[in-house]
């Protein structure tokens, strides 16, 4: 039996290994600690014997090295074991630490950390899901199904997790697939909040809001191109969605305002923590508790239809198990958008082809491609939203909430040029008309102290800081007198209760208390507005606008909910409201078909 290894001992061992041959990998290093059987047991060690979810391997890692809390080194500026990892719903160690090849710091899928991992000199391996083997797909399609379920949910972001939980609670046998090494999808990157109307949180703050106003704001934001029936469902179901999450343990106690909203309706965790990681953590834990934890490293590659053009299941490519068939009476597509698929962006929105993307690496349009291949109808597929405030030269989204709670936006000269709470499309357009097509968000220490997400940007080294506005202007290469006048004018407008320059409707904080901060931003691809067309029951429509029996969809893979432009805070609401509905309707269809 291998004895537990402390973080200190492990560090020393890694230091020793660093001087060995560059071909040294994690598996070779463990050869002296029990060999292959230490991780794989006494069975023959072949790819087929390694479960795709790698949970057993992960448990063996933790049996020796301890859990993430034990491994976390809080003295470091950044330690992966202390970030985005939860003992309630942990990300596998194997997401980063690869036994037989070069390891990968998955944090850098979103961020940029100069952190050398142990065994980083090991050779690269081919990405297991880089291509699709058509012959293997055909063979799997001809074979008997490996398993049969009532509802198959594809994609384990917020929409998929909500769908799986809802379908399971409705009495269906459910399998939830996720192609990545951990669940969360694009939802993990959601920073702002969840738009809802009629909640106890609004009532407590005396906020007067109505479903009609929610619908009006959403339709206006989407330039009137939204499907009104879907928007009505979103608004009417939003408050119950908040309760659904809170009953699982989510904290959505704080309420702020996002761009395009007439009132405060963006619900988020207390203290300004980013909403996405929190909700995903809650949903992952709940799904696991209810027996529908995501089957990771499992990519759906083809939807199957029977002779009557009804959904019959899907072909899945497992990282270790290869290609196989799952038979299902109903399928829920929750695969997200295509913001990370450069070919699809170039085809559908060529003017954005060179723009950076804030999306998760999982947003490659798989669900859209699979749906198109069986004749599904698309809506608004060529509309892509640029978020105005992606960190300059990065893929890190600077949440709309930062502007919502008080930050002002200035150009490179230090001048305001737009209502900071306008819709994302208008704010992006305004930035692209400024010198160098970029901007700065400027705020003071009051905002810094009130929003944990802002402190997170500081942790990532993105903020500029100074004791005076003149000093901040110098650091940011702005004109000091211009920035000082901008702040002075804004503070006067705020005290008077009217923004005479740009008509900003809400100014909760001024630019008054030192130290002062700034973060550089520019527009980036954030949300693909269109996707598969759905009915109010979340059924996917074919090219003749008829429901494809047994196929449902929710979240960013769909079109129609947001029109041509999405309001901040409506994406998480979409994934929860329509995620639940798609799971419930899929379960009802599947159980009726039994």
N, C-alpha and C positions, 0 to 999 in steps of 0.2 A: 504493500500500500504506500502511495506517495504521501509524504508528510506535507502539511500546509506550508506555503511559501509566503512570507511577508513581503510587503512592497519594497522594504529596504533590501532584503536578500535578493528579490527579483531584480532590482536595479543593479545590484552588484553583478549578478549573473549576466545581465544584458551587456554590462560594460565589458565583461570577459569575452563574450561572444563577438563583440564588435571588432575584435582584432582577428577573427577567423576569416576563412576564405569567403569571397563575396557570394558564393553559391549557397552558403549556410542559410537554412530556413528554420522556421519554428519547429517543424516536425523532426528535422535532423537534430536539433538541439535537445528535443525530448527523448531522443533515442536512448540516452543513458539513464532515463528515469522510468524505464519500463517498456520502452519501445512502442510499437503501434497499439498494443493492447491497453496502454494507459488511457488512450482516448477512445479506441474503437471496441474494446472488450476482446473476448476470445474468438469472436466470429471472424471469418475471412474478411480481410480489409479490401473491399471493392467499393466503387462509387455507388453501386446499387444498395449497399448496406448502410449508407449514410443517409439518414432522413433529411428531406429537403429543408425542414424547419431548423435543423441543427441544434435543437433544444438540448438533446442528450449531451452533445459535445460542450455546449455552453455550461451545463450543470457541472461537468467534470472540470472545466476551467475554474469555476467558482469554488468547487470543493477544495482545490489546491490553493488558489490565490485569494479567496475571499470575495465578498460582494463589492459593488461599486463604492459604497460608503467607506469600506475599509481601504480600498485602493486609492481613493481620491486624495490628492495632495493639495491642500488648500493654500499652501505657501506659494504655489506657482501662479503666475498671471493667468494661465489657462491650463486646465487639466481636463481631458475628455471624460474622465470618470465622474466628474462633478457637474457635467452639463448635459441636459436633455435625457439623462438616464434616470430611471426610477426603479426602485426595488419592487414597486407594485406591478409594473408592466415593463420589465427590462428589455433593452435592446441587446441582442446576443453579442457576446464577446467576439464571435466569429464574423460579425459585421465589419470589423476592422482587422482583426488578427487572423490572417490566413495561414494555415499550417504548411502548405506545400508550395507557396509562391509569395511574391512580394505583398506585404500587407498594405491596407488602404485606410487612410484617415478619413472616414466618411464625413466628418465635420467639414472637410474642405469641399464637399459637394455644394455647400452653401457659403462657407466662409473661406478665409485665406490665413491659415496658421503655418508659420515656419517651424514645424515640429517634426523632427526625425523620429520615426518609430523604430522599435527594435526589429532587427532582421529586414530593414528596408533595402539592404543590398541583395536580397534574394531576387531571383529572376522573375520577370513579369509573366503572367499567365493570360491566356486568351479569355476575354469576357464571356461567361457561359451563355448569356442571352443576347449576344451581339447580332446573331443571325437566326433565321428560322429554317430548319431542315424540312423542306417540303416532302421529301420521301418519308421521313419519320412521321410527319403529320398524317400523311396518307395511310401509313401502316397502322397508326394508332386509331384512325377513324374506322378502319376495317375490323379492328380487334374488339373484343368484349370490353365493356366499361370496367375500369378498376373499382369504381364504387358508384352508387346511385344515391342521389339526394333529392329532397323536395325543391330546395332553393339553393342555387349557386350564386354567390356574390363575388364579383370580380373587382378588386381594388379595395384597399383597406385604409383609405383616408377617412375623414369624418363621415362622408356620405355612406361609404361601404360599411363602416363600423355600426352606424345607426341602423342601416338596412338589415344587417345580420342580426343585431340584437332584437329588432322589431319582429323579424321573421321567426326567430327562435321563440320569442314570447307568444307568438301566434300559434305555436304548436308544430312548426315545420322543422324537418331535419335540414340543417344548414351547413354549408362549407363556405368559408371566406378565404379567398386567394389574394396574395400580395406578391408581386414580382420582385419587390425590393427585399433587402435583408431585414427590414423592420417595417412595421405598420406606421401610418401617419400621413403619407402622401403630401400634397401641397398644403393640407390643413395645418401641418406642423409649423408652417412658416407664417400663418395668419397672426398678425400682431395687434390689430385694432380692437375688434370686439364683435358682438352679435347684436344686430338690430332687432328689436322687439317692441311691440306696442301693447299697452294694457297690463303691464307687470306690476307686482307689488313694489318693485324698486322704483318705478316711475311714480307710483302713487305716494310713496314715502317722501319723495323729493318735491311733490306737488306739481309734477310735469303733466300738463294737459296735452294729450295725444289721442289720436283716433286711428282706426283701421283705414278710414278714407284718406287721412293725411299721409299715412305710410304708403298707401297705393299711389297717391298723387305724386309724392316725392320720387318714388321708384320709377313710375312711368315717365316723369319729367327727366330724370337722370338718364333713362334709356332712350331718350328722344322719341318717346311714344311708340317705339318699335317692339316693346315687350308684348307677350301674350297676356291680356288683361286677366284671363281666368287663372293663370298661374301666379300672377302677382297677387291676386285676391287671396289665393290659398296661402301664399307666403306670409302675407300680413296677418290673416286670421289665425294661422297656426303658430306664429312666432312666439307668443307668450307661453303657450303650452310646451313649446320646444325648450324654452328656458327652464320650466319646471321639470321636464323630462331629464335634462342634464343635471339639475340641482339634486334631484332624487338619487342620482348616481354618485353624488359627492362633489359636483362642480361648484365653483365659486364665481357667480356672475353678479356680485352685489353692487359693483360700481356702475354708474351710468354717465356717459359723456356724449358729445355730439360729433358726428362725422360729416364730411363734406356732402352737400346736397340734401341734408336733413333739415326740416323746419324746427325740430326740437331735439332735446337730448333723448336718444333712444338706443345708443350703442352700449350694450352691457358687456362688462369685462370683469376680471378678477380684481379684488380689492388691492390697492397699492399700485395699480398700473402695470401689472405683469401682463406679458403677451398672452392673448387668449388662446391661440392655436395650440402651442405645446401643452398648455393646461388641459384643454378639452380633450385632446388626443390621449393624454395620459389617463384621464378619467375613463374614456371610452375603451381604450385598450384593456385596462384592468377589468372593466365591467364585462367586456366581451369574453375575456378569459374566464371570469367567474361564472358566466352563463354557458360556457362550453362552446363558444364560437370564436376562440382566439384565431388570429390570422395565421394561415399557413403560408409562411414567407418563402422566398426564393422559388415561387411558383407562378409562372407567367402563362396566362391564358393566351392562346395564339389563334384560335378559330372557334367561332360559334357554329353549332350543329343544328340542323333542321330535320324534321322527319318528312315523310312523303306528303303530309298535309300542310306543310309550311309552318309547322309549330316548332317552338324551341325544344330541342332534345338533349342539350348539354353543351359541352365544350371540350376542345383538346387543350391539354395543359402541358407545358414544358417545365419539368422540375429540374432544379440545379443538379441534383445527384441522380434522380430517378428517371430522367429522360422524358420522352413523350408518352402521354397516356390519355385515356378518355374518362371523363366524368359524365354520367347520365344525370340529367336534371329536368324536372318538369317546368321549372321557371329559372330564369337567369336575371340578375340585376347587374347592369353595367354601372360601375362607380369608379371608373378609371381615370377621371380627371381630364384636363385639356391637353393642348399640344404646344404649349409655350416653350418647351425645350426641344422641339423637333424643328430644326432649321429648314429642312426641306419643305415641311408643311407650311411654316411661316412664309417662306419665300414664294410658295405657290398661292396661298390664300391671301396674304397681306405683304406683297413684295416691298412696300415702302418701309417695313419694319425688319427686313431681313438681316440687317447689320446691327440691330439694337440688342443690348444685353437683356437678360431675362432674370426676374426675381424668383422664377418657379423652381420647384423641386426637380431633380434630375429624372424623376418618375413621369413627368408630364410630357409624354412623347406621343400622345394621340392613339394609343393602342386600341382603345374601345371604339373610337371613331372609325378606325380602319376595319376592325372586325365587323362593325355594324354596316358599313358601306358594302362590305363583301357579301352580305346577305340581303342587300336591297333596302336598307333603312333610308329614311328621308332625313335630310339635314336642314337646319334652319339657322340663319345668321352666321354661317360657318366662316365667312370671310371677315368677320369683325373681331378685332383684337384690341384689348384695352392696354394702353400704356399707363403705368402708375407714375405720377409726377416726381415722386421722391424715392428713387433707388439710390443708395449710397454711390457716389461718384467712383468709377473704376472698381466697382464691386458688384455683387449680386444680392446684397443685403438690403432688404426693404426698410426704409425709415417710415414707420407707421403713420397713417393719416391722423391717428390719435395725438401725435406730437403737435401737429397744427391745431387739432381740436382742443387741446388743453392749454394752448396759448402761444406757441411758436409763431414767429412771423417769417415770411419768405422774402429774401432780397436777392437782387442780381449781383454780379461780380463787382459793381460799383457801390453796393450798399443801399440800393433803392428798392422799396417795395414796388411791385408791379402787377399784383393780382389780389383778389379776395382769396385768402388762404383756404376758405371753406367752400369754395366753388367745387363743381364736380371734377372728377379726375381728368376727363378728356379736356376740359377747358384749362385746367391748371397745367397739364402737360403741354398743350398748345402754347400757353403763355411763356413757359420756360424755353421752349424751342424757338421762340422769337426774341429771346434775350441774347446778349453777347456771349459767345462760346457755348450757347445752348445748355447752360447749367445755372444753378442757383445755390444759395445758402439758406438753411433754416437757422434762425437766431433765437435764443431764449436765455433766461436767467436761472439763478440757482433755485428759485422757488419751483420752477417746472422740473428742474433736475431732481430735486428731492421728492417730488410727488409722483414720478413715473419710473417704475423699475426698469421698463424697457429702455428708457433713455440711459440709465446707468449701465445697461447691457451694451449699448452702443459705445459707451466710454470704455467698457471692459474690452471691447474689440478694437480699441485704438482709433475710432472714427471721429471723435470730437476734438475740436480746437477749444482752448480754454484760456481766459485772461481775466485779470482783475478789473480792467476798465474796457469800455467799448472801443476806445481809441487803440488800445493795445490789441484787442481782438481783431480790429480792422487791419492792423499792420500784419498780424500773423496770417490773415486770410487774403492779404493783398487787395483789400478794399480801401476806399477813401474814408478816412477817419471822420471828417466833419459830416460827410454824407450819412454815414451809419449812425452817428450820434443824433443828427436831425431826424432821421427815420424813426429811431427809438423814441425821441422826445415827442414827435408828432403822434405816434401810435399811442403813447401813454396818455396824452391829452385827449385823444379820441375815446380811449377806454374810460377815462374818468367822466367824460361828458356823456358816455353811453351811445355814441354814434361815430362810426367810422366814415369820416367825410371823404376819405381818399378812394376807397374801393368798396364800401358798403358791407364790410364783414359783419355778419349778424351777431356774433358771439365773441367776446374778448375776455375770457376768464382770468387771464394773468397779463401783467405788464412786463416790460423789459426794464427792470428797475434794480434788482438786487444782485450784487456781485457775489461770486464770479459769474462771468458771462460765457456762453457757449455757442458754437456754430458747427454745423455739419454740412458738407458739400453734397449736393444731390443732382440728379439728372433723370429724365424719363427712361423707363425700361418696360419691357413686355411683362405684364402682370396677370392678365386674365384673358383667356380666349372665350369670347362672348357666345359663340355659336357651337352647335354640336347636333346630336340626334334630336329629332323632333319628338315630343312626348304629349300625351293626353293629360288631363288633370289627374288621372289615376296613375300617372307615371309610366304608361305603356308606350313603348317605342313604335313609331309609325313607319310604314313602308312608303315607297315612292308614290303610291296611290292614296296616301294619307289614311290607310287602314292599320289598326293595331296589329303588330306581329305577335301572335298568341304566345304568351309565356315570356316575352322579353320586356324588361322594365329598365329604367335608368334614372339616375339622380346625380346632382352635383354638376361640376364643370364640364362633364362629358355631354351635357344636354344644352339645348338652346331654347330661347323663348322667355326665360324668367327675367333676364336683365336687359333685354333689348340690345342696343348698340353701345351701352355704357353702364357699368355696374357701380352702384353706390358702395362706399366703404362700409363694412358691417353687414352687408347683405349676403356675402358668400357663405359665411358660417351659418347664418340663418337658413340659407338654401340647402346646405348639406344636411342640416338637422331636420328641417321640416320635410323636405322631399326624400331624404334618406329614410326616415321613418315610414313615410307613405309608400315608397317603392317596396320596402320590405314587407309591409302589411299586405299590400295588394298582391305581391308575388306569392306570399304564403297562402292567401285566400284562393288564388288561382290554382296553385299546386295541390292544395289539400282537396279542393273540389274535383280535381282531375283524377284523384286516386280511385 
